[in-house]
Amino acid sequence: MAELSEQFIDQIYEASFVPEKWPALLDGLAQAVEGMGGYLFTISQGASAYVASEAIAPHVEAFMREGWMAVNGRAARASAIAHPGFITDLDAFSADELETEPIYRDFLRPRGIGWAAGTHIPIPTGDVLSFNLERETDRGPFERHYVDALDRMRPHIARAAMVSARLGLEKARAGAEALEALGLPAAVLGGRGQLLACNEMMHELIPTTVRDGAERLEITEKKADALLGTALSALATGIRRDIVQSFPIVGANEKPASVAHLLPVRGSAHDLFSRMHSILVIMPMPGPGAPSAQVLQALFDLTPSEARIASALADGRSIDAIGVDFGIARETVRSHLRSIFAKSGVSKQSSLVRLLLGITLPGTAG
């Protein structure tokens, strides 16, 4: 089977520089070892990405969509074995275990698949890449001579994956540098919220305003960081409704310094190697005085009604006066106010007004 390695080496290194080539390569490798298809996915604490050959792609998509990644006993067992080569299902499980393991019993076998040869490869993003070739159930497990042939190719596959990952990180850095044109500090984040790259303006805010934490980028102000953590978790799971993605970074005496905006990178779900998942932009607050409704809407992700009410509060109008002026019930104003509190990270009306004005109120130190 030595000729198998020689047959695919050029394609493997071509894919390292042209990630779009991976699906065809996976398909060719799978056919060469009598499989139906192949896929790569990242084993990550946050959002996972994947690339797959045409035949196997619908199954991988369902695997991700149905949440099997979180309860994937197959990946957990392979990680525990930590073998620096390809393994099969029968290397990780006994025949009896395969009958009862949920990932096989409830997902793979009902789809007519479930015999795999796979390997784990650490990549520079901090994730682990899982490389798998899949067979139909009726064909039976991968034979040892095929596994040996794949082992001979593994060093080439690992090098190609690492090159692709490094190119992806360069793509993230280029994206961060392009954001310099915005005139705002910006950082490119991975699926767990880890800092992949940032522009020079954001770099100047480290470590006073933001920190490159062990798990993810952190905002030094605790309330803002809690909101950032919630937003990152929501983006990682794909649940984005009603999640605050703009929040204030408050300084001494609740005086606002800036507002952070978390923007998802569209299409990143299948961006296996760059791992760009979101962009954090920090925008300075307007100067003293009540900001306009339009400014507030942009800064805090408010609805038009919420922005008008927030602006009116900053102008000094009471809840009752706002209700009369806008022709809405007092409870409606309060309902909007609760939403504004959640989005701005404060819990009291006085704190909100102080935040919106960007000044130190009489009677406070500073």
C-alpha positions in Angstrom: 0.0 0.0 0.0 3.0 2.3 -0.2 1.7 3.6 -3.5 -1.4 5.1 -1.7 0.8 7.6 0.1 2.6 8.6 -3.1 -0.7 9.0 -4.9 -2.0 11.6 -2.5 1.0 13.5 -1.2 0.8 16.3 -3.9 -2.9 16.7 -3.2 -2.4 16.9 0.5 0.2 19.7 0.2 -2.0 21.5 -2.4 -4.9 21.5 0.1 -2.6 23.0 2.7 -2.4 26.2 0.7 -5.9 26.0 -1.0 -8.4 24.9 1.8 -11.1 24.5 -0.8 -9.3 21.4 -2.0 -9.9 19.5 1.2 -13.4 18.1 0.4 -12.1 16.5 -2.9 -9.0 15.2 -1.1 -11.1 13.6 1.6 -13.3 12.0 -1.0 -10.4 10.6 -2.9 -8.7 9.2 0.3 -12.0 7.6 1.4 -12.5 5.9 -2.0 -8.9 4.6 -1.9 -9.5 2.8 1.4 -13.1 1.6 0.4 -14.8 4.3 2.5 -17.8 6.5 1.6 -16.3 9.9 2.6 -14.3 11.9 5.0 -14.4 15.0 7.2 -12.3 17.2 9.5 -13.7 19.0 12.4 -12.2 20.9 15.4 -12.5 19.6 18.9 -12.9 22.9 20.8 -14.4 24.3 24.0 -16.4 26.7 21.8 -17.9 26.6 18.4 -16.6 23.8 16.2 -16.1 24.1 12.4 -15.8 21.3 9.9 -15.1 20.5 6.2 -16.4 17.3 4.6 -16.6 15.5 1.3 -19.9 15.6 -0.5 -21.2 12.2 0.5 -20.6 12.6 4.2 -21.4 16.3 4.5 -25.2 15.9 5.3 -24.3 13.5 8.2 -21.7 15.9 9.6 -24.1 18.8 9.4 -26.8 16.8 11.3 -24.2 15.8 13.8 -23.4 19.4 14.5 -27.0 20.6 14.4 -28.3 18.0 16.7 -25.7 18.7 19.4 -23.8 15.4 19.2 -20.5 17.2 19.5 -21.1 17.7 23.2 -21.8 14.0 23.9 -19.4 12.4 21.3 -18.2 9.3 23.1 -16.2 8.3 20.0 -14.0 11.5 20.2 -13.7 11.2 24.0 -12.4 7.7 23.7 -10.0 8.6 20.9 -8.7 11.5 23.0 -8.1 9.2 26.0 -6.1 6.7 23.9 -4.0 9.6 22.6 -2.5 7.4 19.9 -0.2 9.4 17.5 -1.7 7.7 14.5 -4.9 6.4 13.0 -7.3 4.2 15.0 -10.5 2.4 14.2 -13.7 2.0 16.2 -12.5 -1.5 17.4 -9.3 0.1 18.8 -11.5 2.3 21.0 -14.5 0.1 21.8 -15.3 -3.5 22.3 -18.0 -5.0 20.0 -20.4 -5.0 22.9 -19.7 -1.3 23.7 -20.5 -0.4 20.1 -24.0 -1.8 20.5 -24.8 0.5 23.5 -22.7 3.6 22.9 -25.2 6.4 22.1 -23.3 8.0 19.3 -23.3 4.6 17.4 -26.7 3.4 18.5 -28.7 6.6 18.1 -26.9 8.5 15.4 -24.4 6.6 13.2 -26.0 3.2 12.8 -29.5 4.5 12.0 -27.8 6.4 9.1 -26.0 3.4 7.8 -22.5 4.5 8.8 -20.2 4.1 11.8 -17.0 2.4 10.8 -14.2 5.0 10.8 -10.5 5.4 10.7 -9.4 8.6 12.3 -6.7 10.6 14.0 -6.3 13.7 16.2 -3.9 16.5 15.2 -3.2 19.5 17.4 -3.1 22.8 15.4 -1.7 26.3 16.1 -5.1 27.8 16.9 -5.1 25.8 20.2 -7.7 23.4 18.9 -7.4 19.8 18.0 -8.2 18.7 14.4 -10.1 15.4 14.1 -9.4 13.7 10.7 -11.8 10.9 9.9 -12.7 8.6 7.0 -16.1 6.9 7.3 -17.5 3.6 5.9 -21.0 2.3 5.5 -22.0 -0.1 8.3 -22.5 -3.0 5.9 -18.9 -2.8 4.6 -17.4 -3.5 8.0 -14.5 -2.0 9.9 -11.3 -0.7 8.3 -8.7 -3.4 7.7 -5.3 -3.0 9.3 -3.4 -2.7 6.0 -5.5 0.4 5.2 -4.8 1.8 8.7 -1.1 1.3 8.2 -1.3 3.1 4.8 -3.1 6.0 6.4 -0.4 6.1 9.1 2.3 6.6 6.5 0.3 9.6 5.2 -0.4 11.1 8.7 2.8 13.2 8.9 1.9 14.8 5.6 -1.7 15.4 6.6 -0.5 16.9 9.9 1.9 19.3 8.2 -0.8 20.3 5.7 -3.3 21.0 8.4 -0.8 23.1 10.4 0.0 25.1 7.3 -3.7 25.7 6.6 -4.2 26.7 10.2 -1.3 29.2 10.1 -2.6 30.7 6.9 -5.9 31.0 8.7 -4.3 32.9 11.5 -2.6 35.2 9.0 -6.1 35.8 7.5 -7.3 36.8 11.0 -4.4 39.2 11.4 -5.0 40.7 8.0 -8.7 41.2 9.0 -7.7 43.0 12.2 -5.3 45.3 10.4 -8.0 46.1 7.8 -10.1 47.3 10.8 -7.5 49.9 11.5 -9.3 51.9 8.8 -12.3 52.2 11.1 -10.3 54.4 13.4 -11.4 52.1 16.3 -9.8 49.5 18.4 -10.7 46.0 17.0 -9.9 42.4 17.8 -10.6 39.2 15.9 -11.8 36.4 18.2 -12.0 32.6 17.8 -15.0 30.4 18.7 -14.1 30.4 22.4 -13.6 34.1 22.4 -9.8 33.7 22.3 -7.8 36.5 20.9 -6.5 35.6 17.4 -5.4 39.0 16.3 -5.9 42.7 17.0 -5.1 46.0 15.4 -2.6 48.5 17.0 -5.3 50.6 18.6 -6.7 47.5 20.4 -3.2 46.5 21.4 -2.7 49.8 23.2 -5.8 49.0 25.4 -4.1 45.8 26.7 -4.0 45.3 29.7 -5.9 48.4 31.0 -9.2 48.0 29.2 -9.0 44.4 27.9 -6.8 41.4 28.8 -5.7 38.4 26.7 -7.0 35.9 29.2 -6.1 32.2 29.3 -9.5 31.1 28.1 -10.8 34.1 26.1 -10.4 37.9 25.7 -11.6 39.6 28.8 -12.8 43.2 29.5 -11.2 44.4 32.8 -14.5 46.0 33.9 -16.5 43.2 35.5 -20.0 44.0 34.4 -19.0 44.5 30.8 -16.9 41.3 30.8 -19.9 39.3 32.1 -22.0 40.6 29.2 -19.2 39.8 26.8 -19.0 36.2 28.2 -22.8 35.8 27.8 -22.7 37.1 24.2 -19.7 34.9 23.3 -21.5 31.8 24.6 -24.6 32.7 22.7 -22.7 33.1 19.4 -20.8 29.8 20.0 -24.1 27.9 20.3 -25.8 29.7 17.5 -28.5 31.2 19.8 -28.5 34.9 19.1 -32.0 36.1 19.8 -32.3 38.7 22.6 -28.7 38.6 23.4 -26.9 41.9 24.1 -24.0 42.4 21.8 -23.3 46.0 22.7 -22.4 47.0 26.3 -20.7 49.8 28.1 -17.2 49.7 29.7 -17.7 51.8 32.7 -14.9 53.6 34.6 -14.7 55.2 38.0 -18.0 56.4 39.6 -19.9 54.7 36.8 -18.5 57.2 34.3 -18.6 55.5 30.9 -15.3 55.2 29.0 -16.5 53.4 25.9 -18.9 50.8 24.5 -17.9 47.4 23.2 -19.7 45.9 20.2 -19.4 42.1 19.4 -20.0 41.4 15.8 -20.4 37.8 14.4 -18.3 36.9 11.4 -20.8 35.6 8.9 -20.1 32.3 7.3 -17.6 31.3 10.0 -19.4 28.1 10.8 -17.5 26.3 8.0 -14.3 28.3 8.2 -12.3 25.4 9.7 -8.8 26.9 9.6 -9.0 30.6 10.2 -11.4 30.1 13.2 -12.5 33.7 13.0 -15.8 33.8 14.8 -16.4 37.3 15.9 -14.9 40.8 16.0 -14.9 43.0 19.1 -14.9 46.8 18.4 -14.5 49.4 21.2 -16.2 52.7 20.5 -15.6 55.8 22.7 -18.7 57.4 24.3 -19.8 60.8 23.1 -18.7 63.8 25.2 -20.7 65.4 28.0 -24.4 66.1 27.3 -27.4 63.9 26.4 -26.6 61.8 23.3 -29.2 61.6 20.6 -31.5 58.7 20.2 -29.7 57.6 17.1 -26.3 57.6 18.9 -27.8 55.6 21.8 -29.4 53.1 19.5 -26.0 52.4 17.8 -24.0 52.3 21.0 -26.2 50.0 23.0 -28.1 47.9 20.5 -31.4 49.5 21.5 -34.6 49.4 19.6 -35.9 52.8 18.3 -38.4 53.1 21.1 -35.8 52.2 23.7 -33.4 54.7 22.3 -36.0 57.5 22.4 -36.9 56.7 26.0 -33.2 56.5 27.1 -32.5 59.9 25.4 -35.5 61.4 27.2 -34.3 60.1 30.5 -30.8 61.6 29.9 -32.6 64.9 29.1 -34.0 64.8 32.7 -37.7 63.8 31.9 -39.5 61.5 34.4 -41.1 58.2 33.5 -44.6 59.8 33.8 -43.6 62.7 31.6 -42.1 60.3 29.0 -45.4 58.3 29.0 -47.4 61.5 28.4 -45.0 62.8 25.7 -44.9 59.6 23.8 -48.5 58.6 24.3 -47.8 55.3 26.0 -48.7 53.7 29.4 -46.4 54.1 32.4 -45.9 50.4 32.5 -44.9 50.3 28.9 -42.2 52.9 29.7 -41.0 50.7 32.6 -41.0 47.6 30.4 -38.7 49.4 27.9 -36.6 50.6 30.8 -36.0 47.1 32.0 -34.7 46.2 28.6 -32.5 49.2 28.5 -31.1 48.2 31.9 -30.2 44.8 30.6 -28.6 46.1 27.4 -26.6 48.8 29.2 -25.4 46.7 32.1 -26.9 48.9 34.9 -29.7 48.2 37.3 -30.9 51.7 38.5 -32.3 54.7 36.7 -29.8 57.0 38.3 -26.9 54.8 37.1 -28.4 54.8 33.6 -28.6 58.6 33.5 -25.0 58.9 34.8 -23.9 56.4 32.1 -25.7 58.2 29.3 -24.5 61.7 30.2 -20.9 60.6 30.6 -20.3 63.0 33.4 -19.9 62.8 37.2 -23.1 63.9 38.9 -23.1 66.5 41.7 -22.3 64.9 45.1 -20.0 62.2 43.8 -16.3 62.1 44.0 -14.2 62.6 41.0 
